[in-house]
C-alpha cells in the first residue's frame, strides 16, 4: 500500500507552487536515443497505478530549475528519470535497468545501483523535510536536496532483466540535513544496502539553476 | 608522468593472454546514440598520448567475457568506457562528462561521480593485484574485480564542462580483497573523495559471463 502525503496535517494555509512542468506520463514511450531498446517506464507506471492516492512522484514536485538531474530530473530526456513515492513510513522507487546497464553479462551495473540509491535518497530526503514541516510538496518554499555522502554495500550480484525496487527509510531529519537508509531488491531479494546523507541544495547551485 | 606496469619485475615466464578484443582507439569518434553530442573520448586519448610508456589502459586487459561493464567495459558501446592508468604509485583516469550528465545546471551528476570512482577503483584493484603478484596484466590467470562497497563524500559541487580527473591509491591488498581510496578533481580542485572495497569477481559471475 502506498502512503499518503501528509497534506491533511498542514496547520496553516500555504501558497501552492505553479505547475512544475510536464509530468513523466507526458513523456513518449519511444526512446529516440536508444532505438529498439525498451524504455524503463513500465515499471514506474505500474507503481503509479498501484498508488491510488497519488500518481505524482516526489520528483514531479521539483522546481523546473532543478529538475534536470541525470538520475531523477523529469526534464532530463537522456536520464534515468526515477520516480519515488511514499509507502507508509517507507519510500519506494521501482526501476527497470536497460539491457546495457550491465556489470558483467546478466547482472546490473553497480554504478547504476549507486545512482538509484543516491537519487531515491535525495528524493526521500526532500519528502521527509516536507513531512517534518507538515506541509505538502506543492507548497512554497520548495525543498531540494543534494548528496553529501553516499555509501553502498553490494551484498550479492543483482540480476538484470527484472524490476528493481529501492526502499528507503528516514533515519534523521536535522536542520538542513536528512539521513536516509535504503535497500535495493531484485525478485524480492535484497542485493544492496545504502545510506545517503542529503543536505539542502546549496544556494550557489540554486542561483546558478535559476540563472540558466 | 605515467607509471610503468611492473612487467620487468616478473620472476617467472608467464603465458600471455590472447588478444583482448578491440582497443578503445578502434572505437569511432562519432557516437551514433547521441547525435550532435560530442563523445567523451578526447580526454582519454589525450591521457593515452601523455603516457608514453603504454597506451593500454587497465580495462584493455579485461577478458572479453567481462568487458561489458557500463562504466568501464570497452565492449559496452553505450557505456562510459573509462580508461585507467598507472601514474607512479597512483592511478589516474580522466573523463569528460557529457552535457546531459547534470545534477543541476552547470554541475556534474553525483551518480556519475560515484560511477567513475567505482569503476576506476575496481580497475585499480585489478592492476594492484597484478602488481602484488609481480606479473603483467596480459598474463594468465586474468584478475577481475567487483565492488563490495563504495563510499563517496561530495565535498563541493563539481563543475560541468571540464575534464574530470580521478586519482586512486591502494590502501590494502589482502587475499581476494583490495581497498582503494580515490579523489575526483575538476580544474585542479578536489570535489569528491571516495573509497572502494573491491573483491575478486565471484565465480558465479565469471561462469555466467563465459556462458553468454
Contacts between the chains, C-beta under 8 A, distances in Angstrom:
chain1	res1	chain2	res2	distance
A	33	B	33	5.7
A	33	B	34	6.6
A	34	B	33	6.6
A	34	B	78	7.5
A	65	B	104	7.4
A	65	B	105	7.6
A	66	B	104	4.8
A	68	B	102	5.1
A	68	B	104	6.4
A	68	B	105	6.0
A	69	B	102	6.6
A	69	B	103	5.5
A	69	B	104	6.9
A	69	B	109	6.3
A	70	B	100	6.3
A	70	B	101	5.3
A	70	B	102	5.9
A	70	B	103	7.5
A	70	B	109	4.0
A	70	B	111	6.6
A	70	B	112	6.7
A	71	B	109	6.3
A	71	B	110	7.8
A	71	B	111	4.8
A	73	B	102	7.5
A	76	B	100	6.1
A	76	B	102	6.8
A	77	B	100	7.7
A	78	B	34	7.6
A	78	B	98	7.9
A	78	B	100	4.2
A	79	B	100	6.8
A	98	B	78	7.9
A	100	B	70	6.3
A	100	B	76	6.0
A	100	B	77	7.7
A	100	B	78	4.2
A	100	B	79	6.8
A	101	B	70	5.3
A	102	B	68	5.1
A	102	B	69	6.5
A	102	B	70	5.9
A	102	B	73	7.5
A	102	B	76	6.8
A	103	B	69	5.5
A	103	B	70	7.5
A	103	B	146	6.7
A	103	B	205	7.5
A	104	B	65	7.4
A	104	B	66	4.7
A	104	B	68	6.4
A	104	B	69	6.8
A	104	B	146	8.0
A	104	B	201	7.2
A	104	B	205	5.0
A	104	B	206	7.8
A	104	B	208	7.1
A	104	B	209	4.5
A	105	B	65	7.6
A	105	B	68	6.0
A	105	B	208	6.2
A	105	B	209	5.2
A	105	B	212	4.0
A	106	B	205	7.9
A	106	B	208	4.9
A	106	B	209	7.7
A	106	B	212	6.5
A	107	B	205	6.2
A	107	B	208	7.6
A	109	B	69	6.3
A	109	B	70	4.0
A	109	B	71	6.3
A	110	B	71	7.8
A	110	B	118	5.8
A	110	B	146	7.1
A	110	B	147	4.8
A	110	B	150	7.1
A	111	B	70	6.6
A	111	B	71	4.8
A	111	B	111	7.1
A	111	B	112	8.0
A	111	B	114	6.3
A	111	B	115	3.1
A	111	B	118	5.2
A	111	B	119	6.6
A	112	B	70	6.7
A	112	B	111	8.0
A	112	B	115	7.9
A	114	B	111	6.3
A	114	B	114	4.4
A	114	B	115	6.8
A	114	B	118	6.6
A	114	B	150	5.9
A	114	B	152	7.9
A	115	B	109	8.0
A	115	B	111	3.1
A	115	B	112	7.9
A	115	B	114	6.8
A	115	B	115	7.0
A	118	B	110	5.8
A	118	B	111	5.2
A	118	B	114	6.6
A	119	B	111	6.6
A	146	B	103	6.7
A	146	B	104	8.0
A	146	B	110	7.2
A	146	B	154	7.4
A	146	B	157	8.0
A	147	B	110	4.9
A	147	B	152	7.9
A	147	B	154	5.5
A	148	B	153	7.2
A	148	B	154	5.9
A	149	B	151	7.1
A	149	B	152	6.6
A	149	B	153	4.8
A	149	B	154	6.7
A	150	B	110	7.1
A	150	B	114	5.9
A	150	B	150	7.5
A	150	B	151	7.2
A	150	B	152	4.8
A	150	B	154	7.6
A	151	B	149	7.1
A	151	B	150	7.2
A	151	B	151	4.7
A	151	B	152	7.9
A	152	B	114	7.9
A	152	B	147	7.9
A	152	B	149	6.6
A	152	B	150	4.8
A	152	B	151	7.9
A	153	B	148	7.2
A	153	B	149	4.8
A	154	B	146	7.3
A	154	B	147	5.4
A	154	B	148	5.9
A	154	B	149	6.7
A	154	B	150	7.6
A	157	B	146	7.9
A	157	B	202	6.8
A	157	B	204	6.6
A	157	B	205	5.7
A	201	B	104	7.2
A	202	B	157	6.8
A	204	B	157	6.6
A	205	B	103	7.5
A	205	B	104	5.0
A	205	B	106	7.9
A	205	B	107	6.2
A	205	B	157	5.7
A	206	B	104	7.8
A	208	B	104	7.1
A	208	B	105	6.2
A	208	B	106	4.9
A	208	B	107	7.5
A	209	B	104	4.5
A	209	B	105	5.2
A	209	B	106	7.7
A	212	B	105	4.1
A	212	B	106	6.5
